Every structure is written in structure tokens, then in C-alpha cells.
């Protein structure tokens, strides 16, 4: 095909038609045509030449030009596409490195092979532009609901036509045993949009908790307007779900608004989710109150929260245990997801037994270490004393407030407790030395003999060893694996060491060794304080 005046306008018309069909910028199609013609010209005049084609956007006239770039003498690599400054003086009055010498060359006829090659380039560029357009269109719609039509099914995954592209609904993102036929309309949540080698992939979901939240936003105008906010969602897709809501208008009941007149609003969501039962719960800033709400319909007697461990203990009446746990643990599992806490549920009888066991254990500790009778030990436990340190170093007035304790008794108890603790410290220090703990670590401020002994058992025997530890290795912590919270035991956790204390000790050791600048330590501690203040 020769580029003649007869088909110059046809180029522009073709570009417009392709761009309109693929919904992309016509200029991208013309650029692809320019590249196609440039390739054909190179095959005619020589591939080592730098030949560029420019198509006029108004007339469709294609201009073929040979470009030669001015380079330094030592940079000359291709004499067909480059000129030295000296050579360029024949073409330019004052050539500089980087200037270009442009010579127009005659247009070429596209042979059959060149035309086929050009067509492939054109299709490839159009396909890339189409992919970019699709990605740009859907990337901002991530997190929203979209309606589509089922096109086909591949290995259990459903391919959905979503207008200007396709989305994939994986089988693990379908509710229960949902099955679709070609042509069925389906409503999905856009979970993710990613660029991949074969083009942008739009991943759809019907099991994502946010799918239910978006459905409520569509059904409840107060949520859409921001008067009611969805604070948390937990789902067992196709079976049961819990959603926590709060109202910022005292005159509007958040639960009632979500339920709707005669349950019309929530029923619309239930129908879309294949009959999934939904508990709508009022959110509360107080964790304990929120948890009591989240465990509905079960009644809760008492809640004990361990904030540091992120765990919570719930005590329920004996007859409410099965209701609180739910079928196959469903109720407590959803409540745990909703609150973000590990929940241990026990009956009142189990809690009573545990309290009795703790009482007996502490009583025996005081009998064995302080050489006192059972009644006196029970009195100490009843008044809240849990260990020897509390007895040894508490204000004497607290001991004197116990019935039957006089000054002589209190002084004797504290002396015995201190003697016992000092003896234990002496033995622990001997053991630590015997295991090879160096004086540099023994003299390090902030570590007790018992701590040194525990560190030695774990192979930490020098300040250098101590400085390489992480804060969670000393104080313990929690990690999440496959959605399950897992406890990491700390070497010094039994001594009630917090992460902040562990971090301070480790940083102090690093400063002492010259590994860290003291200003970095101050900055780290200031940052930790700021985080704590924000929380």
C-alpha cells in the first residue's frame, strides 16, 4: 500500500474508528501507525538508519524523515544515524552535541510482509492502550459494588462481563455453593485491581465483609449520608454475620435504621447474601460493653480484659455457654473478628474453680516461704497480696490494715519476705555466673539476678548478646498467622517486663557499646511516647 493523497484521510478515519471501538485516545492509534510506517521504511532503507514518520493530525499526510544525531567524536557508534560535530557543519551553521539533522526521504510502499508486520504492531499498541484504559477505569472503583453478567465459568471461577472489561469471581469468593449460568446477572464487590502480564485483572468477591457493608450503604440512606457509620463487620459467608454501627445523631437509632420498617432494609441485604443471618450491633467505645453487645443473644456475667496481650475473658452463666459459643464456635468467632480480640469463654462455675485454685496456690506460696500458718496466709491473699515482693516492699500501713496484724507481726513478715528474696537473688546470681554470664552484663543497670539467670539459660551472657536482642524477644508479643493470633514467649516476660522497658534497656546497651548515637535513642523513645499518646 502506498501512502498517497487518496488514502491519507482514510488513515485518520481508520484511527478514529479503532479508537471509538476500543474506547481509547485516537492519538495513540495514530502513534502506532507512525511506528508501523517507520518499521516499513527501515526495512526498505536499512534497519541501521533512524527513520521516523509523522502523520499530520488534520490532513493525514505522512512525512518520512531520516534523523542523524550530533555526537562527540569518542561517542560515534553508528555512522548511519550519527554525525560528529565536524561532519554536521556541512548541514548546520553551528552544530552542538545533541542537535539533529533531519532529511526527508521518499514515502515507501508497504509490501505484504511489511503490512502484516505493521498490523501486528498496531494491534499490540491498541491492546496495550486498551489495557491501560481498563486499569485506569477500574483502579479507582476498588472497594465498590458493581453489577455484571456471567460470561463463562473456568475451573469453578466465574468470568463476569462488567461493561468495559471482565472481572474474575474466584470460587473461594462465592457464597456457599452458589452456581451461575451464562447470562445471569450478578452483583459483586471489587476486591482488587492489579496490573498483570496478560492485562489488568479485576478481582471480584461476594464473601468479603466489606461487600455487606457496601450493601447496607446502598439500602440505608443514613449510612450513605454519614449520619450512621459502620465500625466493624464480621462474616461467615452464607451463614451468619455481625455488623457494628454507631449513630452521630442522638435522635436516630442506628440499629433500627439499619433494620428498616418491618425489616425491609436488612431483608434486602439478606436476600442478596443468600439468606445470611445478620446481627446488627450498636458499637461502643468501651471494649467490654461492645463485647457484651457482640456476643448477643448470649448474656454475659463478667468481662476481664488483658489489653497488653490483646485477650479477653468472658464469664457467662452455665446455661448460656452453648449459646455464647454458637454452632461450631460461630458466635464467639464472629464476636472475636468484630472486636479484634482473642476471646476465652468460661462458665461461672469454671471461673469459680479457677479463683479457688489461684487462692490455694498463693496461700501455699506464703505458707512455704514465710513460715506462717494457713489462716495468716489466707488473710494476706484475701487482702490482694499475690507475691512476696508485694509483702516485702509494701507500705507497713497496708499490712497493719489487716485484722489481727500489729506492728511486730508486719515487721516480722516483711523481714522474712526480704530475707527469702535476697537468698533467691544470691542463688540466681551464682547460677548466672556458673553459666558464664560476664560482669559487664551483671553490672548492667535494670537487670535483676533472676533476669540474668533467665537470660543465661537462653544463651545471652554478655552486653553484646543483650544488645542484639529484639524488644519482643525479651517482653514477648503476639503475631498473626493465617488469621490466628499466636503468642511469642519472651525471655523476661515472667518478670512483667513491658515492650517499652525492653526497648529502653536494649537501646541503652547499644549506646553503651557505641552502636547507636544517644540522640537516636532519645528520638526512638519520643516516638514511642507519641504513639502511646495517640492511642
Secondary structure as UniProt FT lines:
FT   HELIX           5..22
FT   HELIX           26..45
FT   TURN            47..48
FT   STRAND          51..55
FT   TURN            57..59
FT   STRAND          62..71
FT   HELIX           73..75
FT   TURN            79..81
FT   STRAND          82..84
FT   HELIX           85..88
FT   TURN            89..91
FT   TURN            93..94
FT   TURN            97..98
FT   STRAND          100..104
FT   HELIX           112..139
FT   TURN            140..143
FT   STRAND          145..154
FT   TURN            155..156
FT   STRAND          157..161
FT   STRAND          166..169
FT   HELIX           171..173
FT   TURN            176..177
FT   TURN            182..183
FT   STRAND          185..194
FT   TURN            197..198
FT   STRAND          201..205
FT   HELIX           209..219
FT   HELIX           221..224
FT   TURN            225..226
FT   STRAND          228..236
FT   TURN            237..239
FT   STRAND          240..247
FT   TURN            250..251
FT   HELIX           254..259
FT   HELIX           261..263
FT   HELIX           264..272
FT   TURN            273..275
FT   STRAND          277..282
FT   HELIX           287..294
FT   TURN            295..297
FT   STRAND          302..306
FT   TURN            307..310
FT   STRAND          311..316
FT   HELIX           318..320
FT   HELIX           321..325
FT   HELIX           327..329
FT   HELIX           330..339
FT   STRAND          342..347
FT   HELIX           348..370
FT   HELIX           374..382
FT   TURN            383..384
FT   HELIX           388..393
FT   HELIX           396..400
FT   TURN            403..404
FT   HELIX           407..434
FT   TURN            435..436
FT   HELIX           439..442
FT   TURN            445..446
FT   HELIX           449..457
FT   TURN            458..459
FT   HELIX           463..467
FT   HELIX           471..475
FT   STRAND          477..481
FT   TURN            482..483
FT   STRAND          484..488
FT   TURN            491..492
FT   HELIX           493..495
FT   HELIX           499..513
FT   HELIX           518..534
//
